Amino acid sequence: MKNDDLDFDKKHIWHPYTSMTHPLPTYPVVSAHGYELILRDGRRLIDGMSSWWAAIHGYNHPIINQVMHAQINRMSHVMFGGIVHPPAVELCRRLVNTMPTGLECVFLADSGSVAVEIAIKMALQYWQARGNPRYEILALRKGYHGDTYGAMAVSDPENSMHNMYQNYLPSNRFLNSPTRRFEENWQKGDETSFSQFFSQHHKKIAAVIMEPIVQGVGGMRFYHPEYLRLTRMLCNQYEILFIADEIATGFGRTGKWLACNYADVTPDILCLGKALTGGMMTLSATLTFRHIAETISNSKAGCFMHGPTFMANPLACAAANASLSLLENDSWYQHVEKISTYLSVGLAPLISHPKVRDIRVLGAIGVVEIVQEVNISQIQHWFVENGVWIRPFKNLIYLTPPYIISKEALMKLINAIAMSLDQPENFISS
Ligand SMILES: *Cc1c(COP(=O)(O)O)cnc(C)c1O
């Protein structure tokens, strides 16, 4: 990559949530290997992000690469209308076998946001098919479910700037974000607001959607599993569908295979994405029960109304199969547990730092909540100068490292965060 390319990038290419007139700096990455990103000048950065929860086996994993090469040589893509292929069957079989019992009808799509759109559409079609249409989804404040319209409409109204798209977004209902933290003791009375809301509004609600345990983009908050159990119970009581968005949390990140496992609940509809392909390709899956799929299919519409061009892309399915097979063989649980311990031990002392408001760790997720917002371009530069790739947002510096990271590399990430706190220019003075 030449300087010319960087100029072109600045001038012509949008980046996530970034201004086109005053873009944040971008760093040219020319390759990546294991837990390292390699810059064009040869510098190697330790990856603390897994490319947003996705690259759980690190980059360029030889086995995943090999499986993908083999699939390219057979076919990278073929339409899914009227056609089925081995990678899709293998993947859906794996998902049906490893996800909670009963979630046996699988819809494969392109990305996490689309998986959420599909889940919402399934819920709406389900109620329509029952001759009792319901038009609202119940979601949590501080939730995040993606950037497309349906997903945005169930994400936190303030974070997702609902007012920017007023009159175009469907209106939904929001419950206050859970306040009881993951590790706290559940108190009598914590359930009151949830229960009251359900009893008042249930007749209009088609489904509840939640990120189980971890509210990611909305603040990296870890809430008490009892909220999930309670939601499951209320959904049963009032016959509301329960959609679990495990796009970030699925495949072991929180220390359980699914975050729902912390509460022993099974959702009616489950959304998976991000780490599904080990971060190699974009792919998502929405799983549901047979009775829901059958209700939808036995309606006047006769089918579920969705079918993306790249549905069940064989190359993406092959990557997912390789990733899932590694997770089967390679005891992910022990890796995540080790990372969890190192994160806990390494980050805990930072709580006494005046810049730090809170430290929390769950599975292979470590969060340092700061008392003020970070100066993103400055702190990013500082991290790169110090050999690590960490991308904070707002007042949150967090780590979601690849499961294969070494203890030494993880310690370097933690040390970099510790040192970054002593550089005043890394933060926006309030
Ligand atoms: C990332 C994410 C999404 C959206 O997935 P995309 O692949 O970015 O569309 C949805 N829900 C949650 C919980 C996520 O973390």
The ligand as an SDF file (V2000), in Angstrom:
LIG
                    3D

 15 15  0  0  0  0  0  0  0  0999 V2000
  -22.5050   -6.9730   15.6790 C   0  0  0  0  0  0  0  0  0  0  0  0
  -23.8420   -7.2340   16.1970 C   0  0  0  0  0  0  0  0  0  0  0  0
  -24.9660   -7.2300   15.3470 C   0  0  0  0  0  0  0  0  0  0  0  0
  -24.8940   -6.8640   13.8940 C   0  0  0  0  0  0  0  0  0  0  0  0
  -24.1160   -7.7340   13.1470 O   0  0  0  0  0  0  0  0  0  0  0  0
  -23.5180   -7.2490   11.7410 P   0  0  0  0  0  0  0  0  0  0  0  0
  -22.8430   -8.4580   11.2050 O   0  0  0  0  0  0  0  0  0  0  0  0
  -22.5890   -6.1100   12.0590 O   0  0  0  0  0  0  0  0  0  0  0  0
  -24.6610   -6.8040   10.9100 O   0  0  0  0  0  0  0  0  0  0  0  0
  -26.1930   -7.5440   15.9120 C   0  0  0  0  0  0  0  0  0  0  0  0
  -26.3160   -7.8290   17.2210 N   0  0  0  0  0  0  0  0  0  0  0  0
  -25.2640   -7.8490   18.0540 C   0  0  0  0  0  0  0  0  0  0  0  0
  -25.4640   -8.2120   19.4960 C   0  0  0  0  0  0  0  0  0  0  0  0
  -23.9920   -7.5410   17.5780 C   0  0  0  0  0  0  0  0  0  0  0  0
  -22.9490   -7.5170   18.4270 O   0  0  0  0  0  0  0  0  0  0  0  0
  1  2  1  0
  2  3  1  0
  2 14  2  0
  3  4  1  0
  3 10  2  0
  4  5  1  0
  5  6  1  0
  6  7  2  0
  6  8  1  0
  6  9  1  0
 10 11  1  0
 11 12  2  0
 12 13  1  0
 12 14  1  0
 14 15  1  0
M  END
$$$$
